Amino acid sequence: MQPSFEPETAAAVAAVLSNPVRLRLVERLLAGPCIVGDLVEATGLGQAVVSKQLGLLRAAGLLACAPQGRCREYRLASPGDAAALVAALGGLAKACAANLRDCPKQAVRSPRTDEKRIRQ
């Protein structure tokens, strides 16, 4: 059976949305268009972080932006599809939460510390 979508394209979109910061921005933009300052305030993140992540979302085609005075207003390119995707991800996250702890893909490598470098 052929999938009803292109798996490569869906995987690329999933990769863009695999960052929690970008998901927070998408979730906030579901409420309506915003300028960067509003997103900074809503998320508590720095302006540079928000701007960089908005640029990545925009480059992927998930956002559109338009001049709004001296600022740029960002909005979701396809709000209905984005809402459905966020809802689906939320549902999957709840359903899979217990198993994700033990998933090998989620294993975190221990950070290299300065103490290890000094001993070498």
Backbone hydrogen bonds, N-H to C=O, Kabsch-Sander energy under -0.5 kcal/mol:
donor,donor_aa,acceptor,acceptor_aa,energy
10,A,6,E,-2.6
11,A,7,P,-2.5
12,A,8,E,-1.8
13,V,9,T,-2.3
14,A,10,A,-2.6
15,A,11,A,-2.2
16,V,12,A,-1.8
17,L,13,V,-2.1
18,S,15,A,-1.0
19,N,16,V,-0.6
23,L,19,N,-2.2
24,R,20,P,-2.3
25,L,21,V,-2.2
26,V,22,R,-2.6
27,E,23,L,-2.7
28,R,24,R,-2.4
29,L,25,L,-2.5
30,L,26,V,-1.0
30,L,27,E,-0.5
31,A,28,R,-1.5
32,G,29,L,-1.0
34,C,74,Y,-2.3
36,V,72,R,-0.6
38,D,35,I,-0.6
39,L,35,I,-1.8
40,V,36,V,-2.7
41,E,37,G,-2.2
42,A,38,D,-2.6
43,T,39,L,-2.2
44,G,40,V,-2.4
50,V,46,G,-2.4
51,S,47,Q,-2.8
52,K,48,A,-2.3
53,Q,49,V,-2.4
54,L,50,V,-2.6
55,G,51,S,-2.1
56,L,52,K,-1.8
57,L,53,Q,-2.3
58,R,54,L,-2.7
59,A,55,G,-2.6
60,A,56,L,-1.6
61,G,58,R,-1.5
62,L,57,L,-2.1
63,L,57,L,-0.8
64,A,75,R,-2.8
66,A,73,E,-1.9
68,Q,71,C,-3.3
71,C,68,Q,-1.8
73,E,66,A,-3.3
74,Y,34,C,-3.7
74,Y,72,R,-0.5
75,R,64,A,-2.5
77,A,62,L,-2.5
78,S,62,L,-0.5
82,A,78,S,-2.5
83,A,79,P,-2.6
84,A,80,G,-2.1
85,L,81,D,-2.4
86,V,82,A,-2.7
87,A,83,A,-2.3
88,A,84,A,-2.4
89,L,85,L,-2.8
90,G,86,V,-2.4
91,G,87,A,-2.2
92,L,88,A,-2.6
93,A,89,L,-2.7
94,K,90,G,-2.1
95,A,91,G,-2.2
96,C,92,L,-2.4
97,A,93,A,-1.2
99,N,96,C,-0.6
100,L,96,C,-2.1
101,R,97,A,-0.9
102,D,99,N,-1.0
103,C,99,N,-0.6
103,C,100,L,-0.8
106,Q,103,C,-1.7
107,A,104,P,-1.2
109,R,107,A,-0.5
117,R,113,T,-1.3
118,I,114,D,-2.1
119,R,115,E,-1.7
120,Q,116,K,-0.9
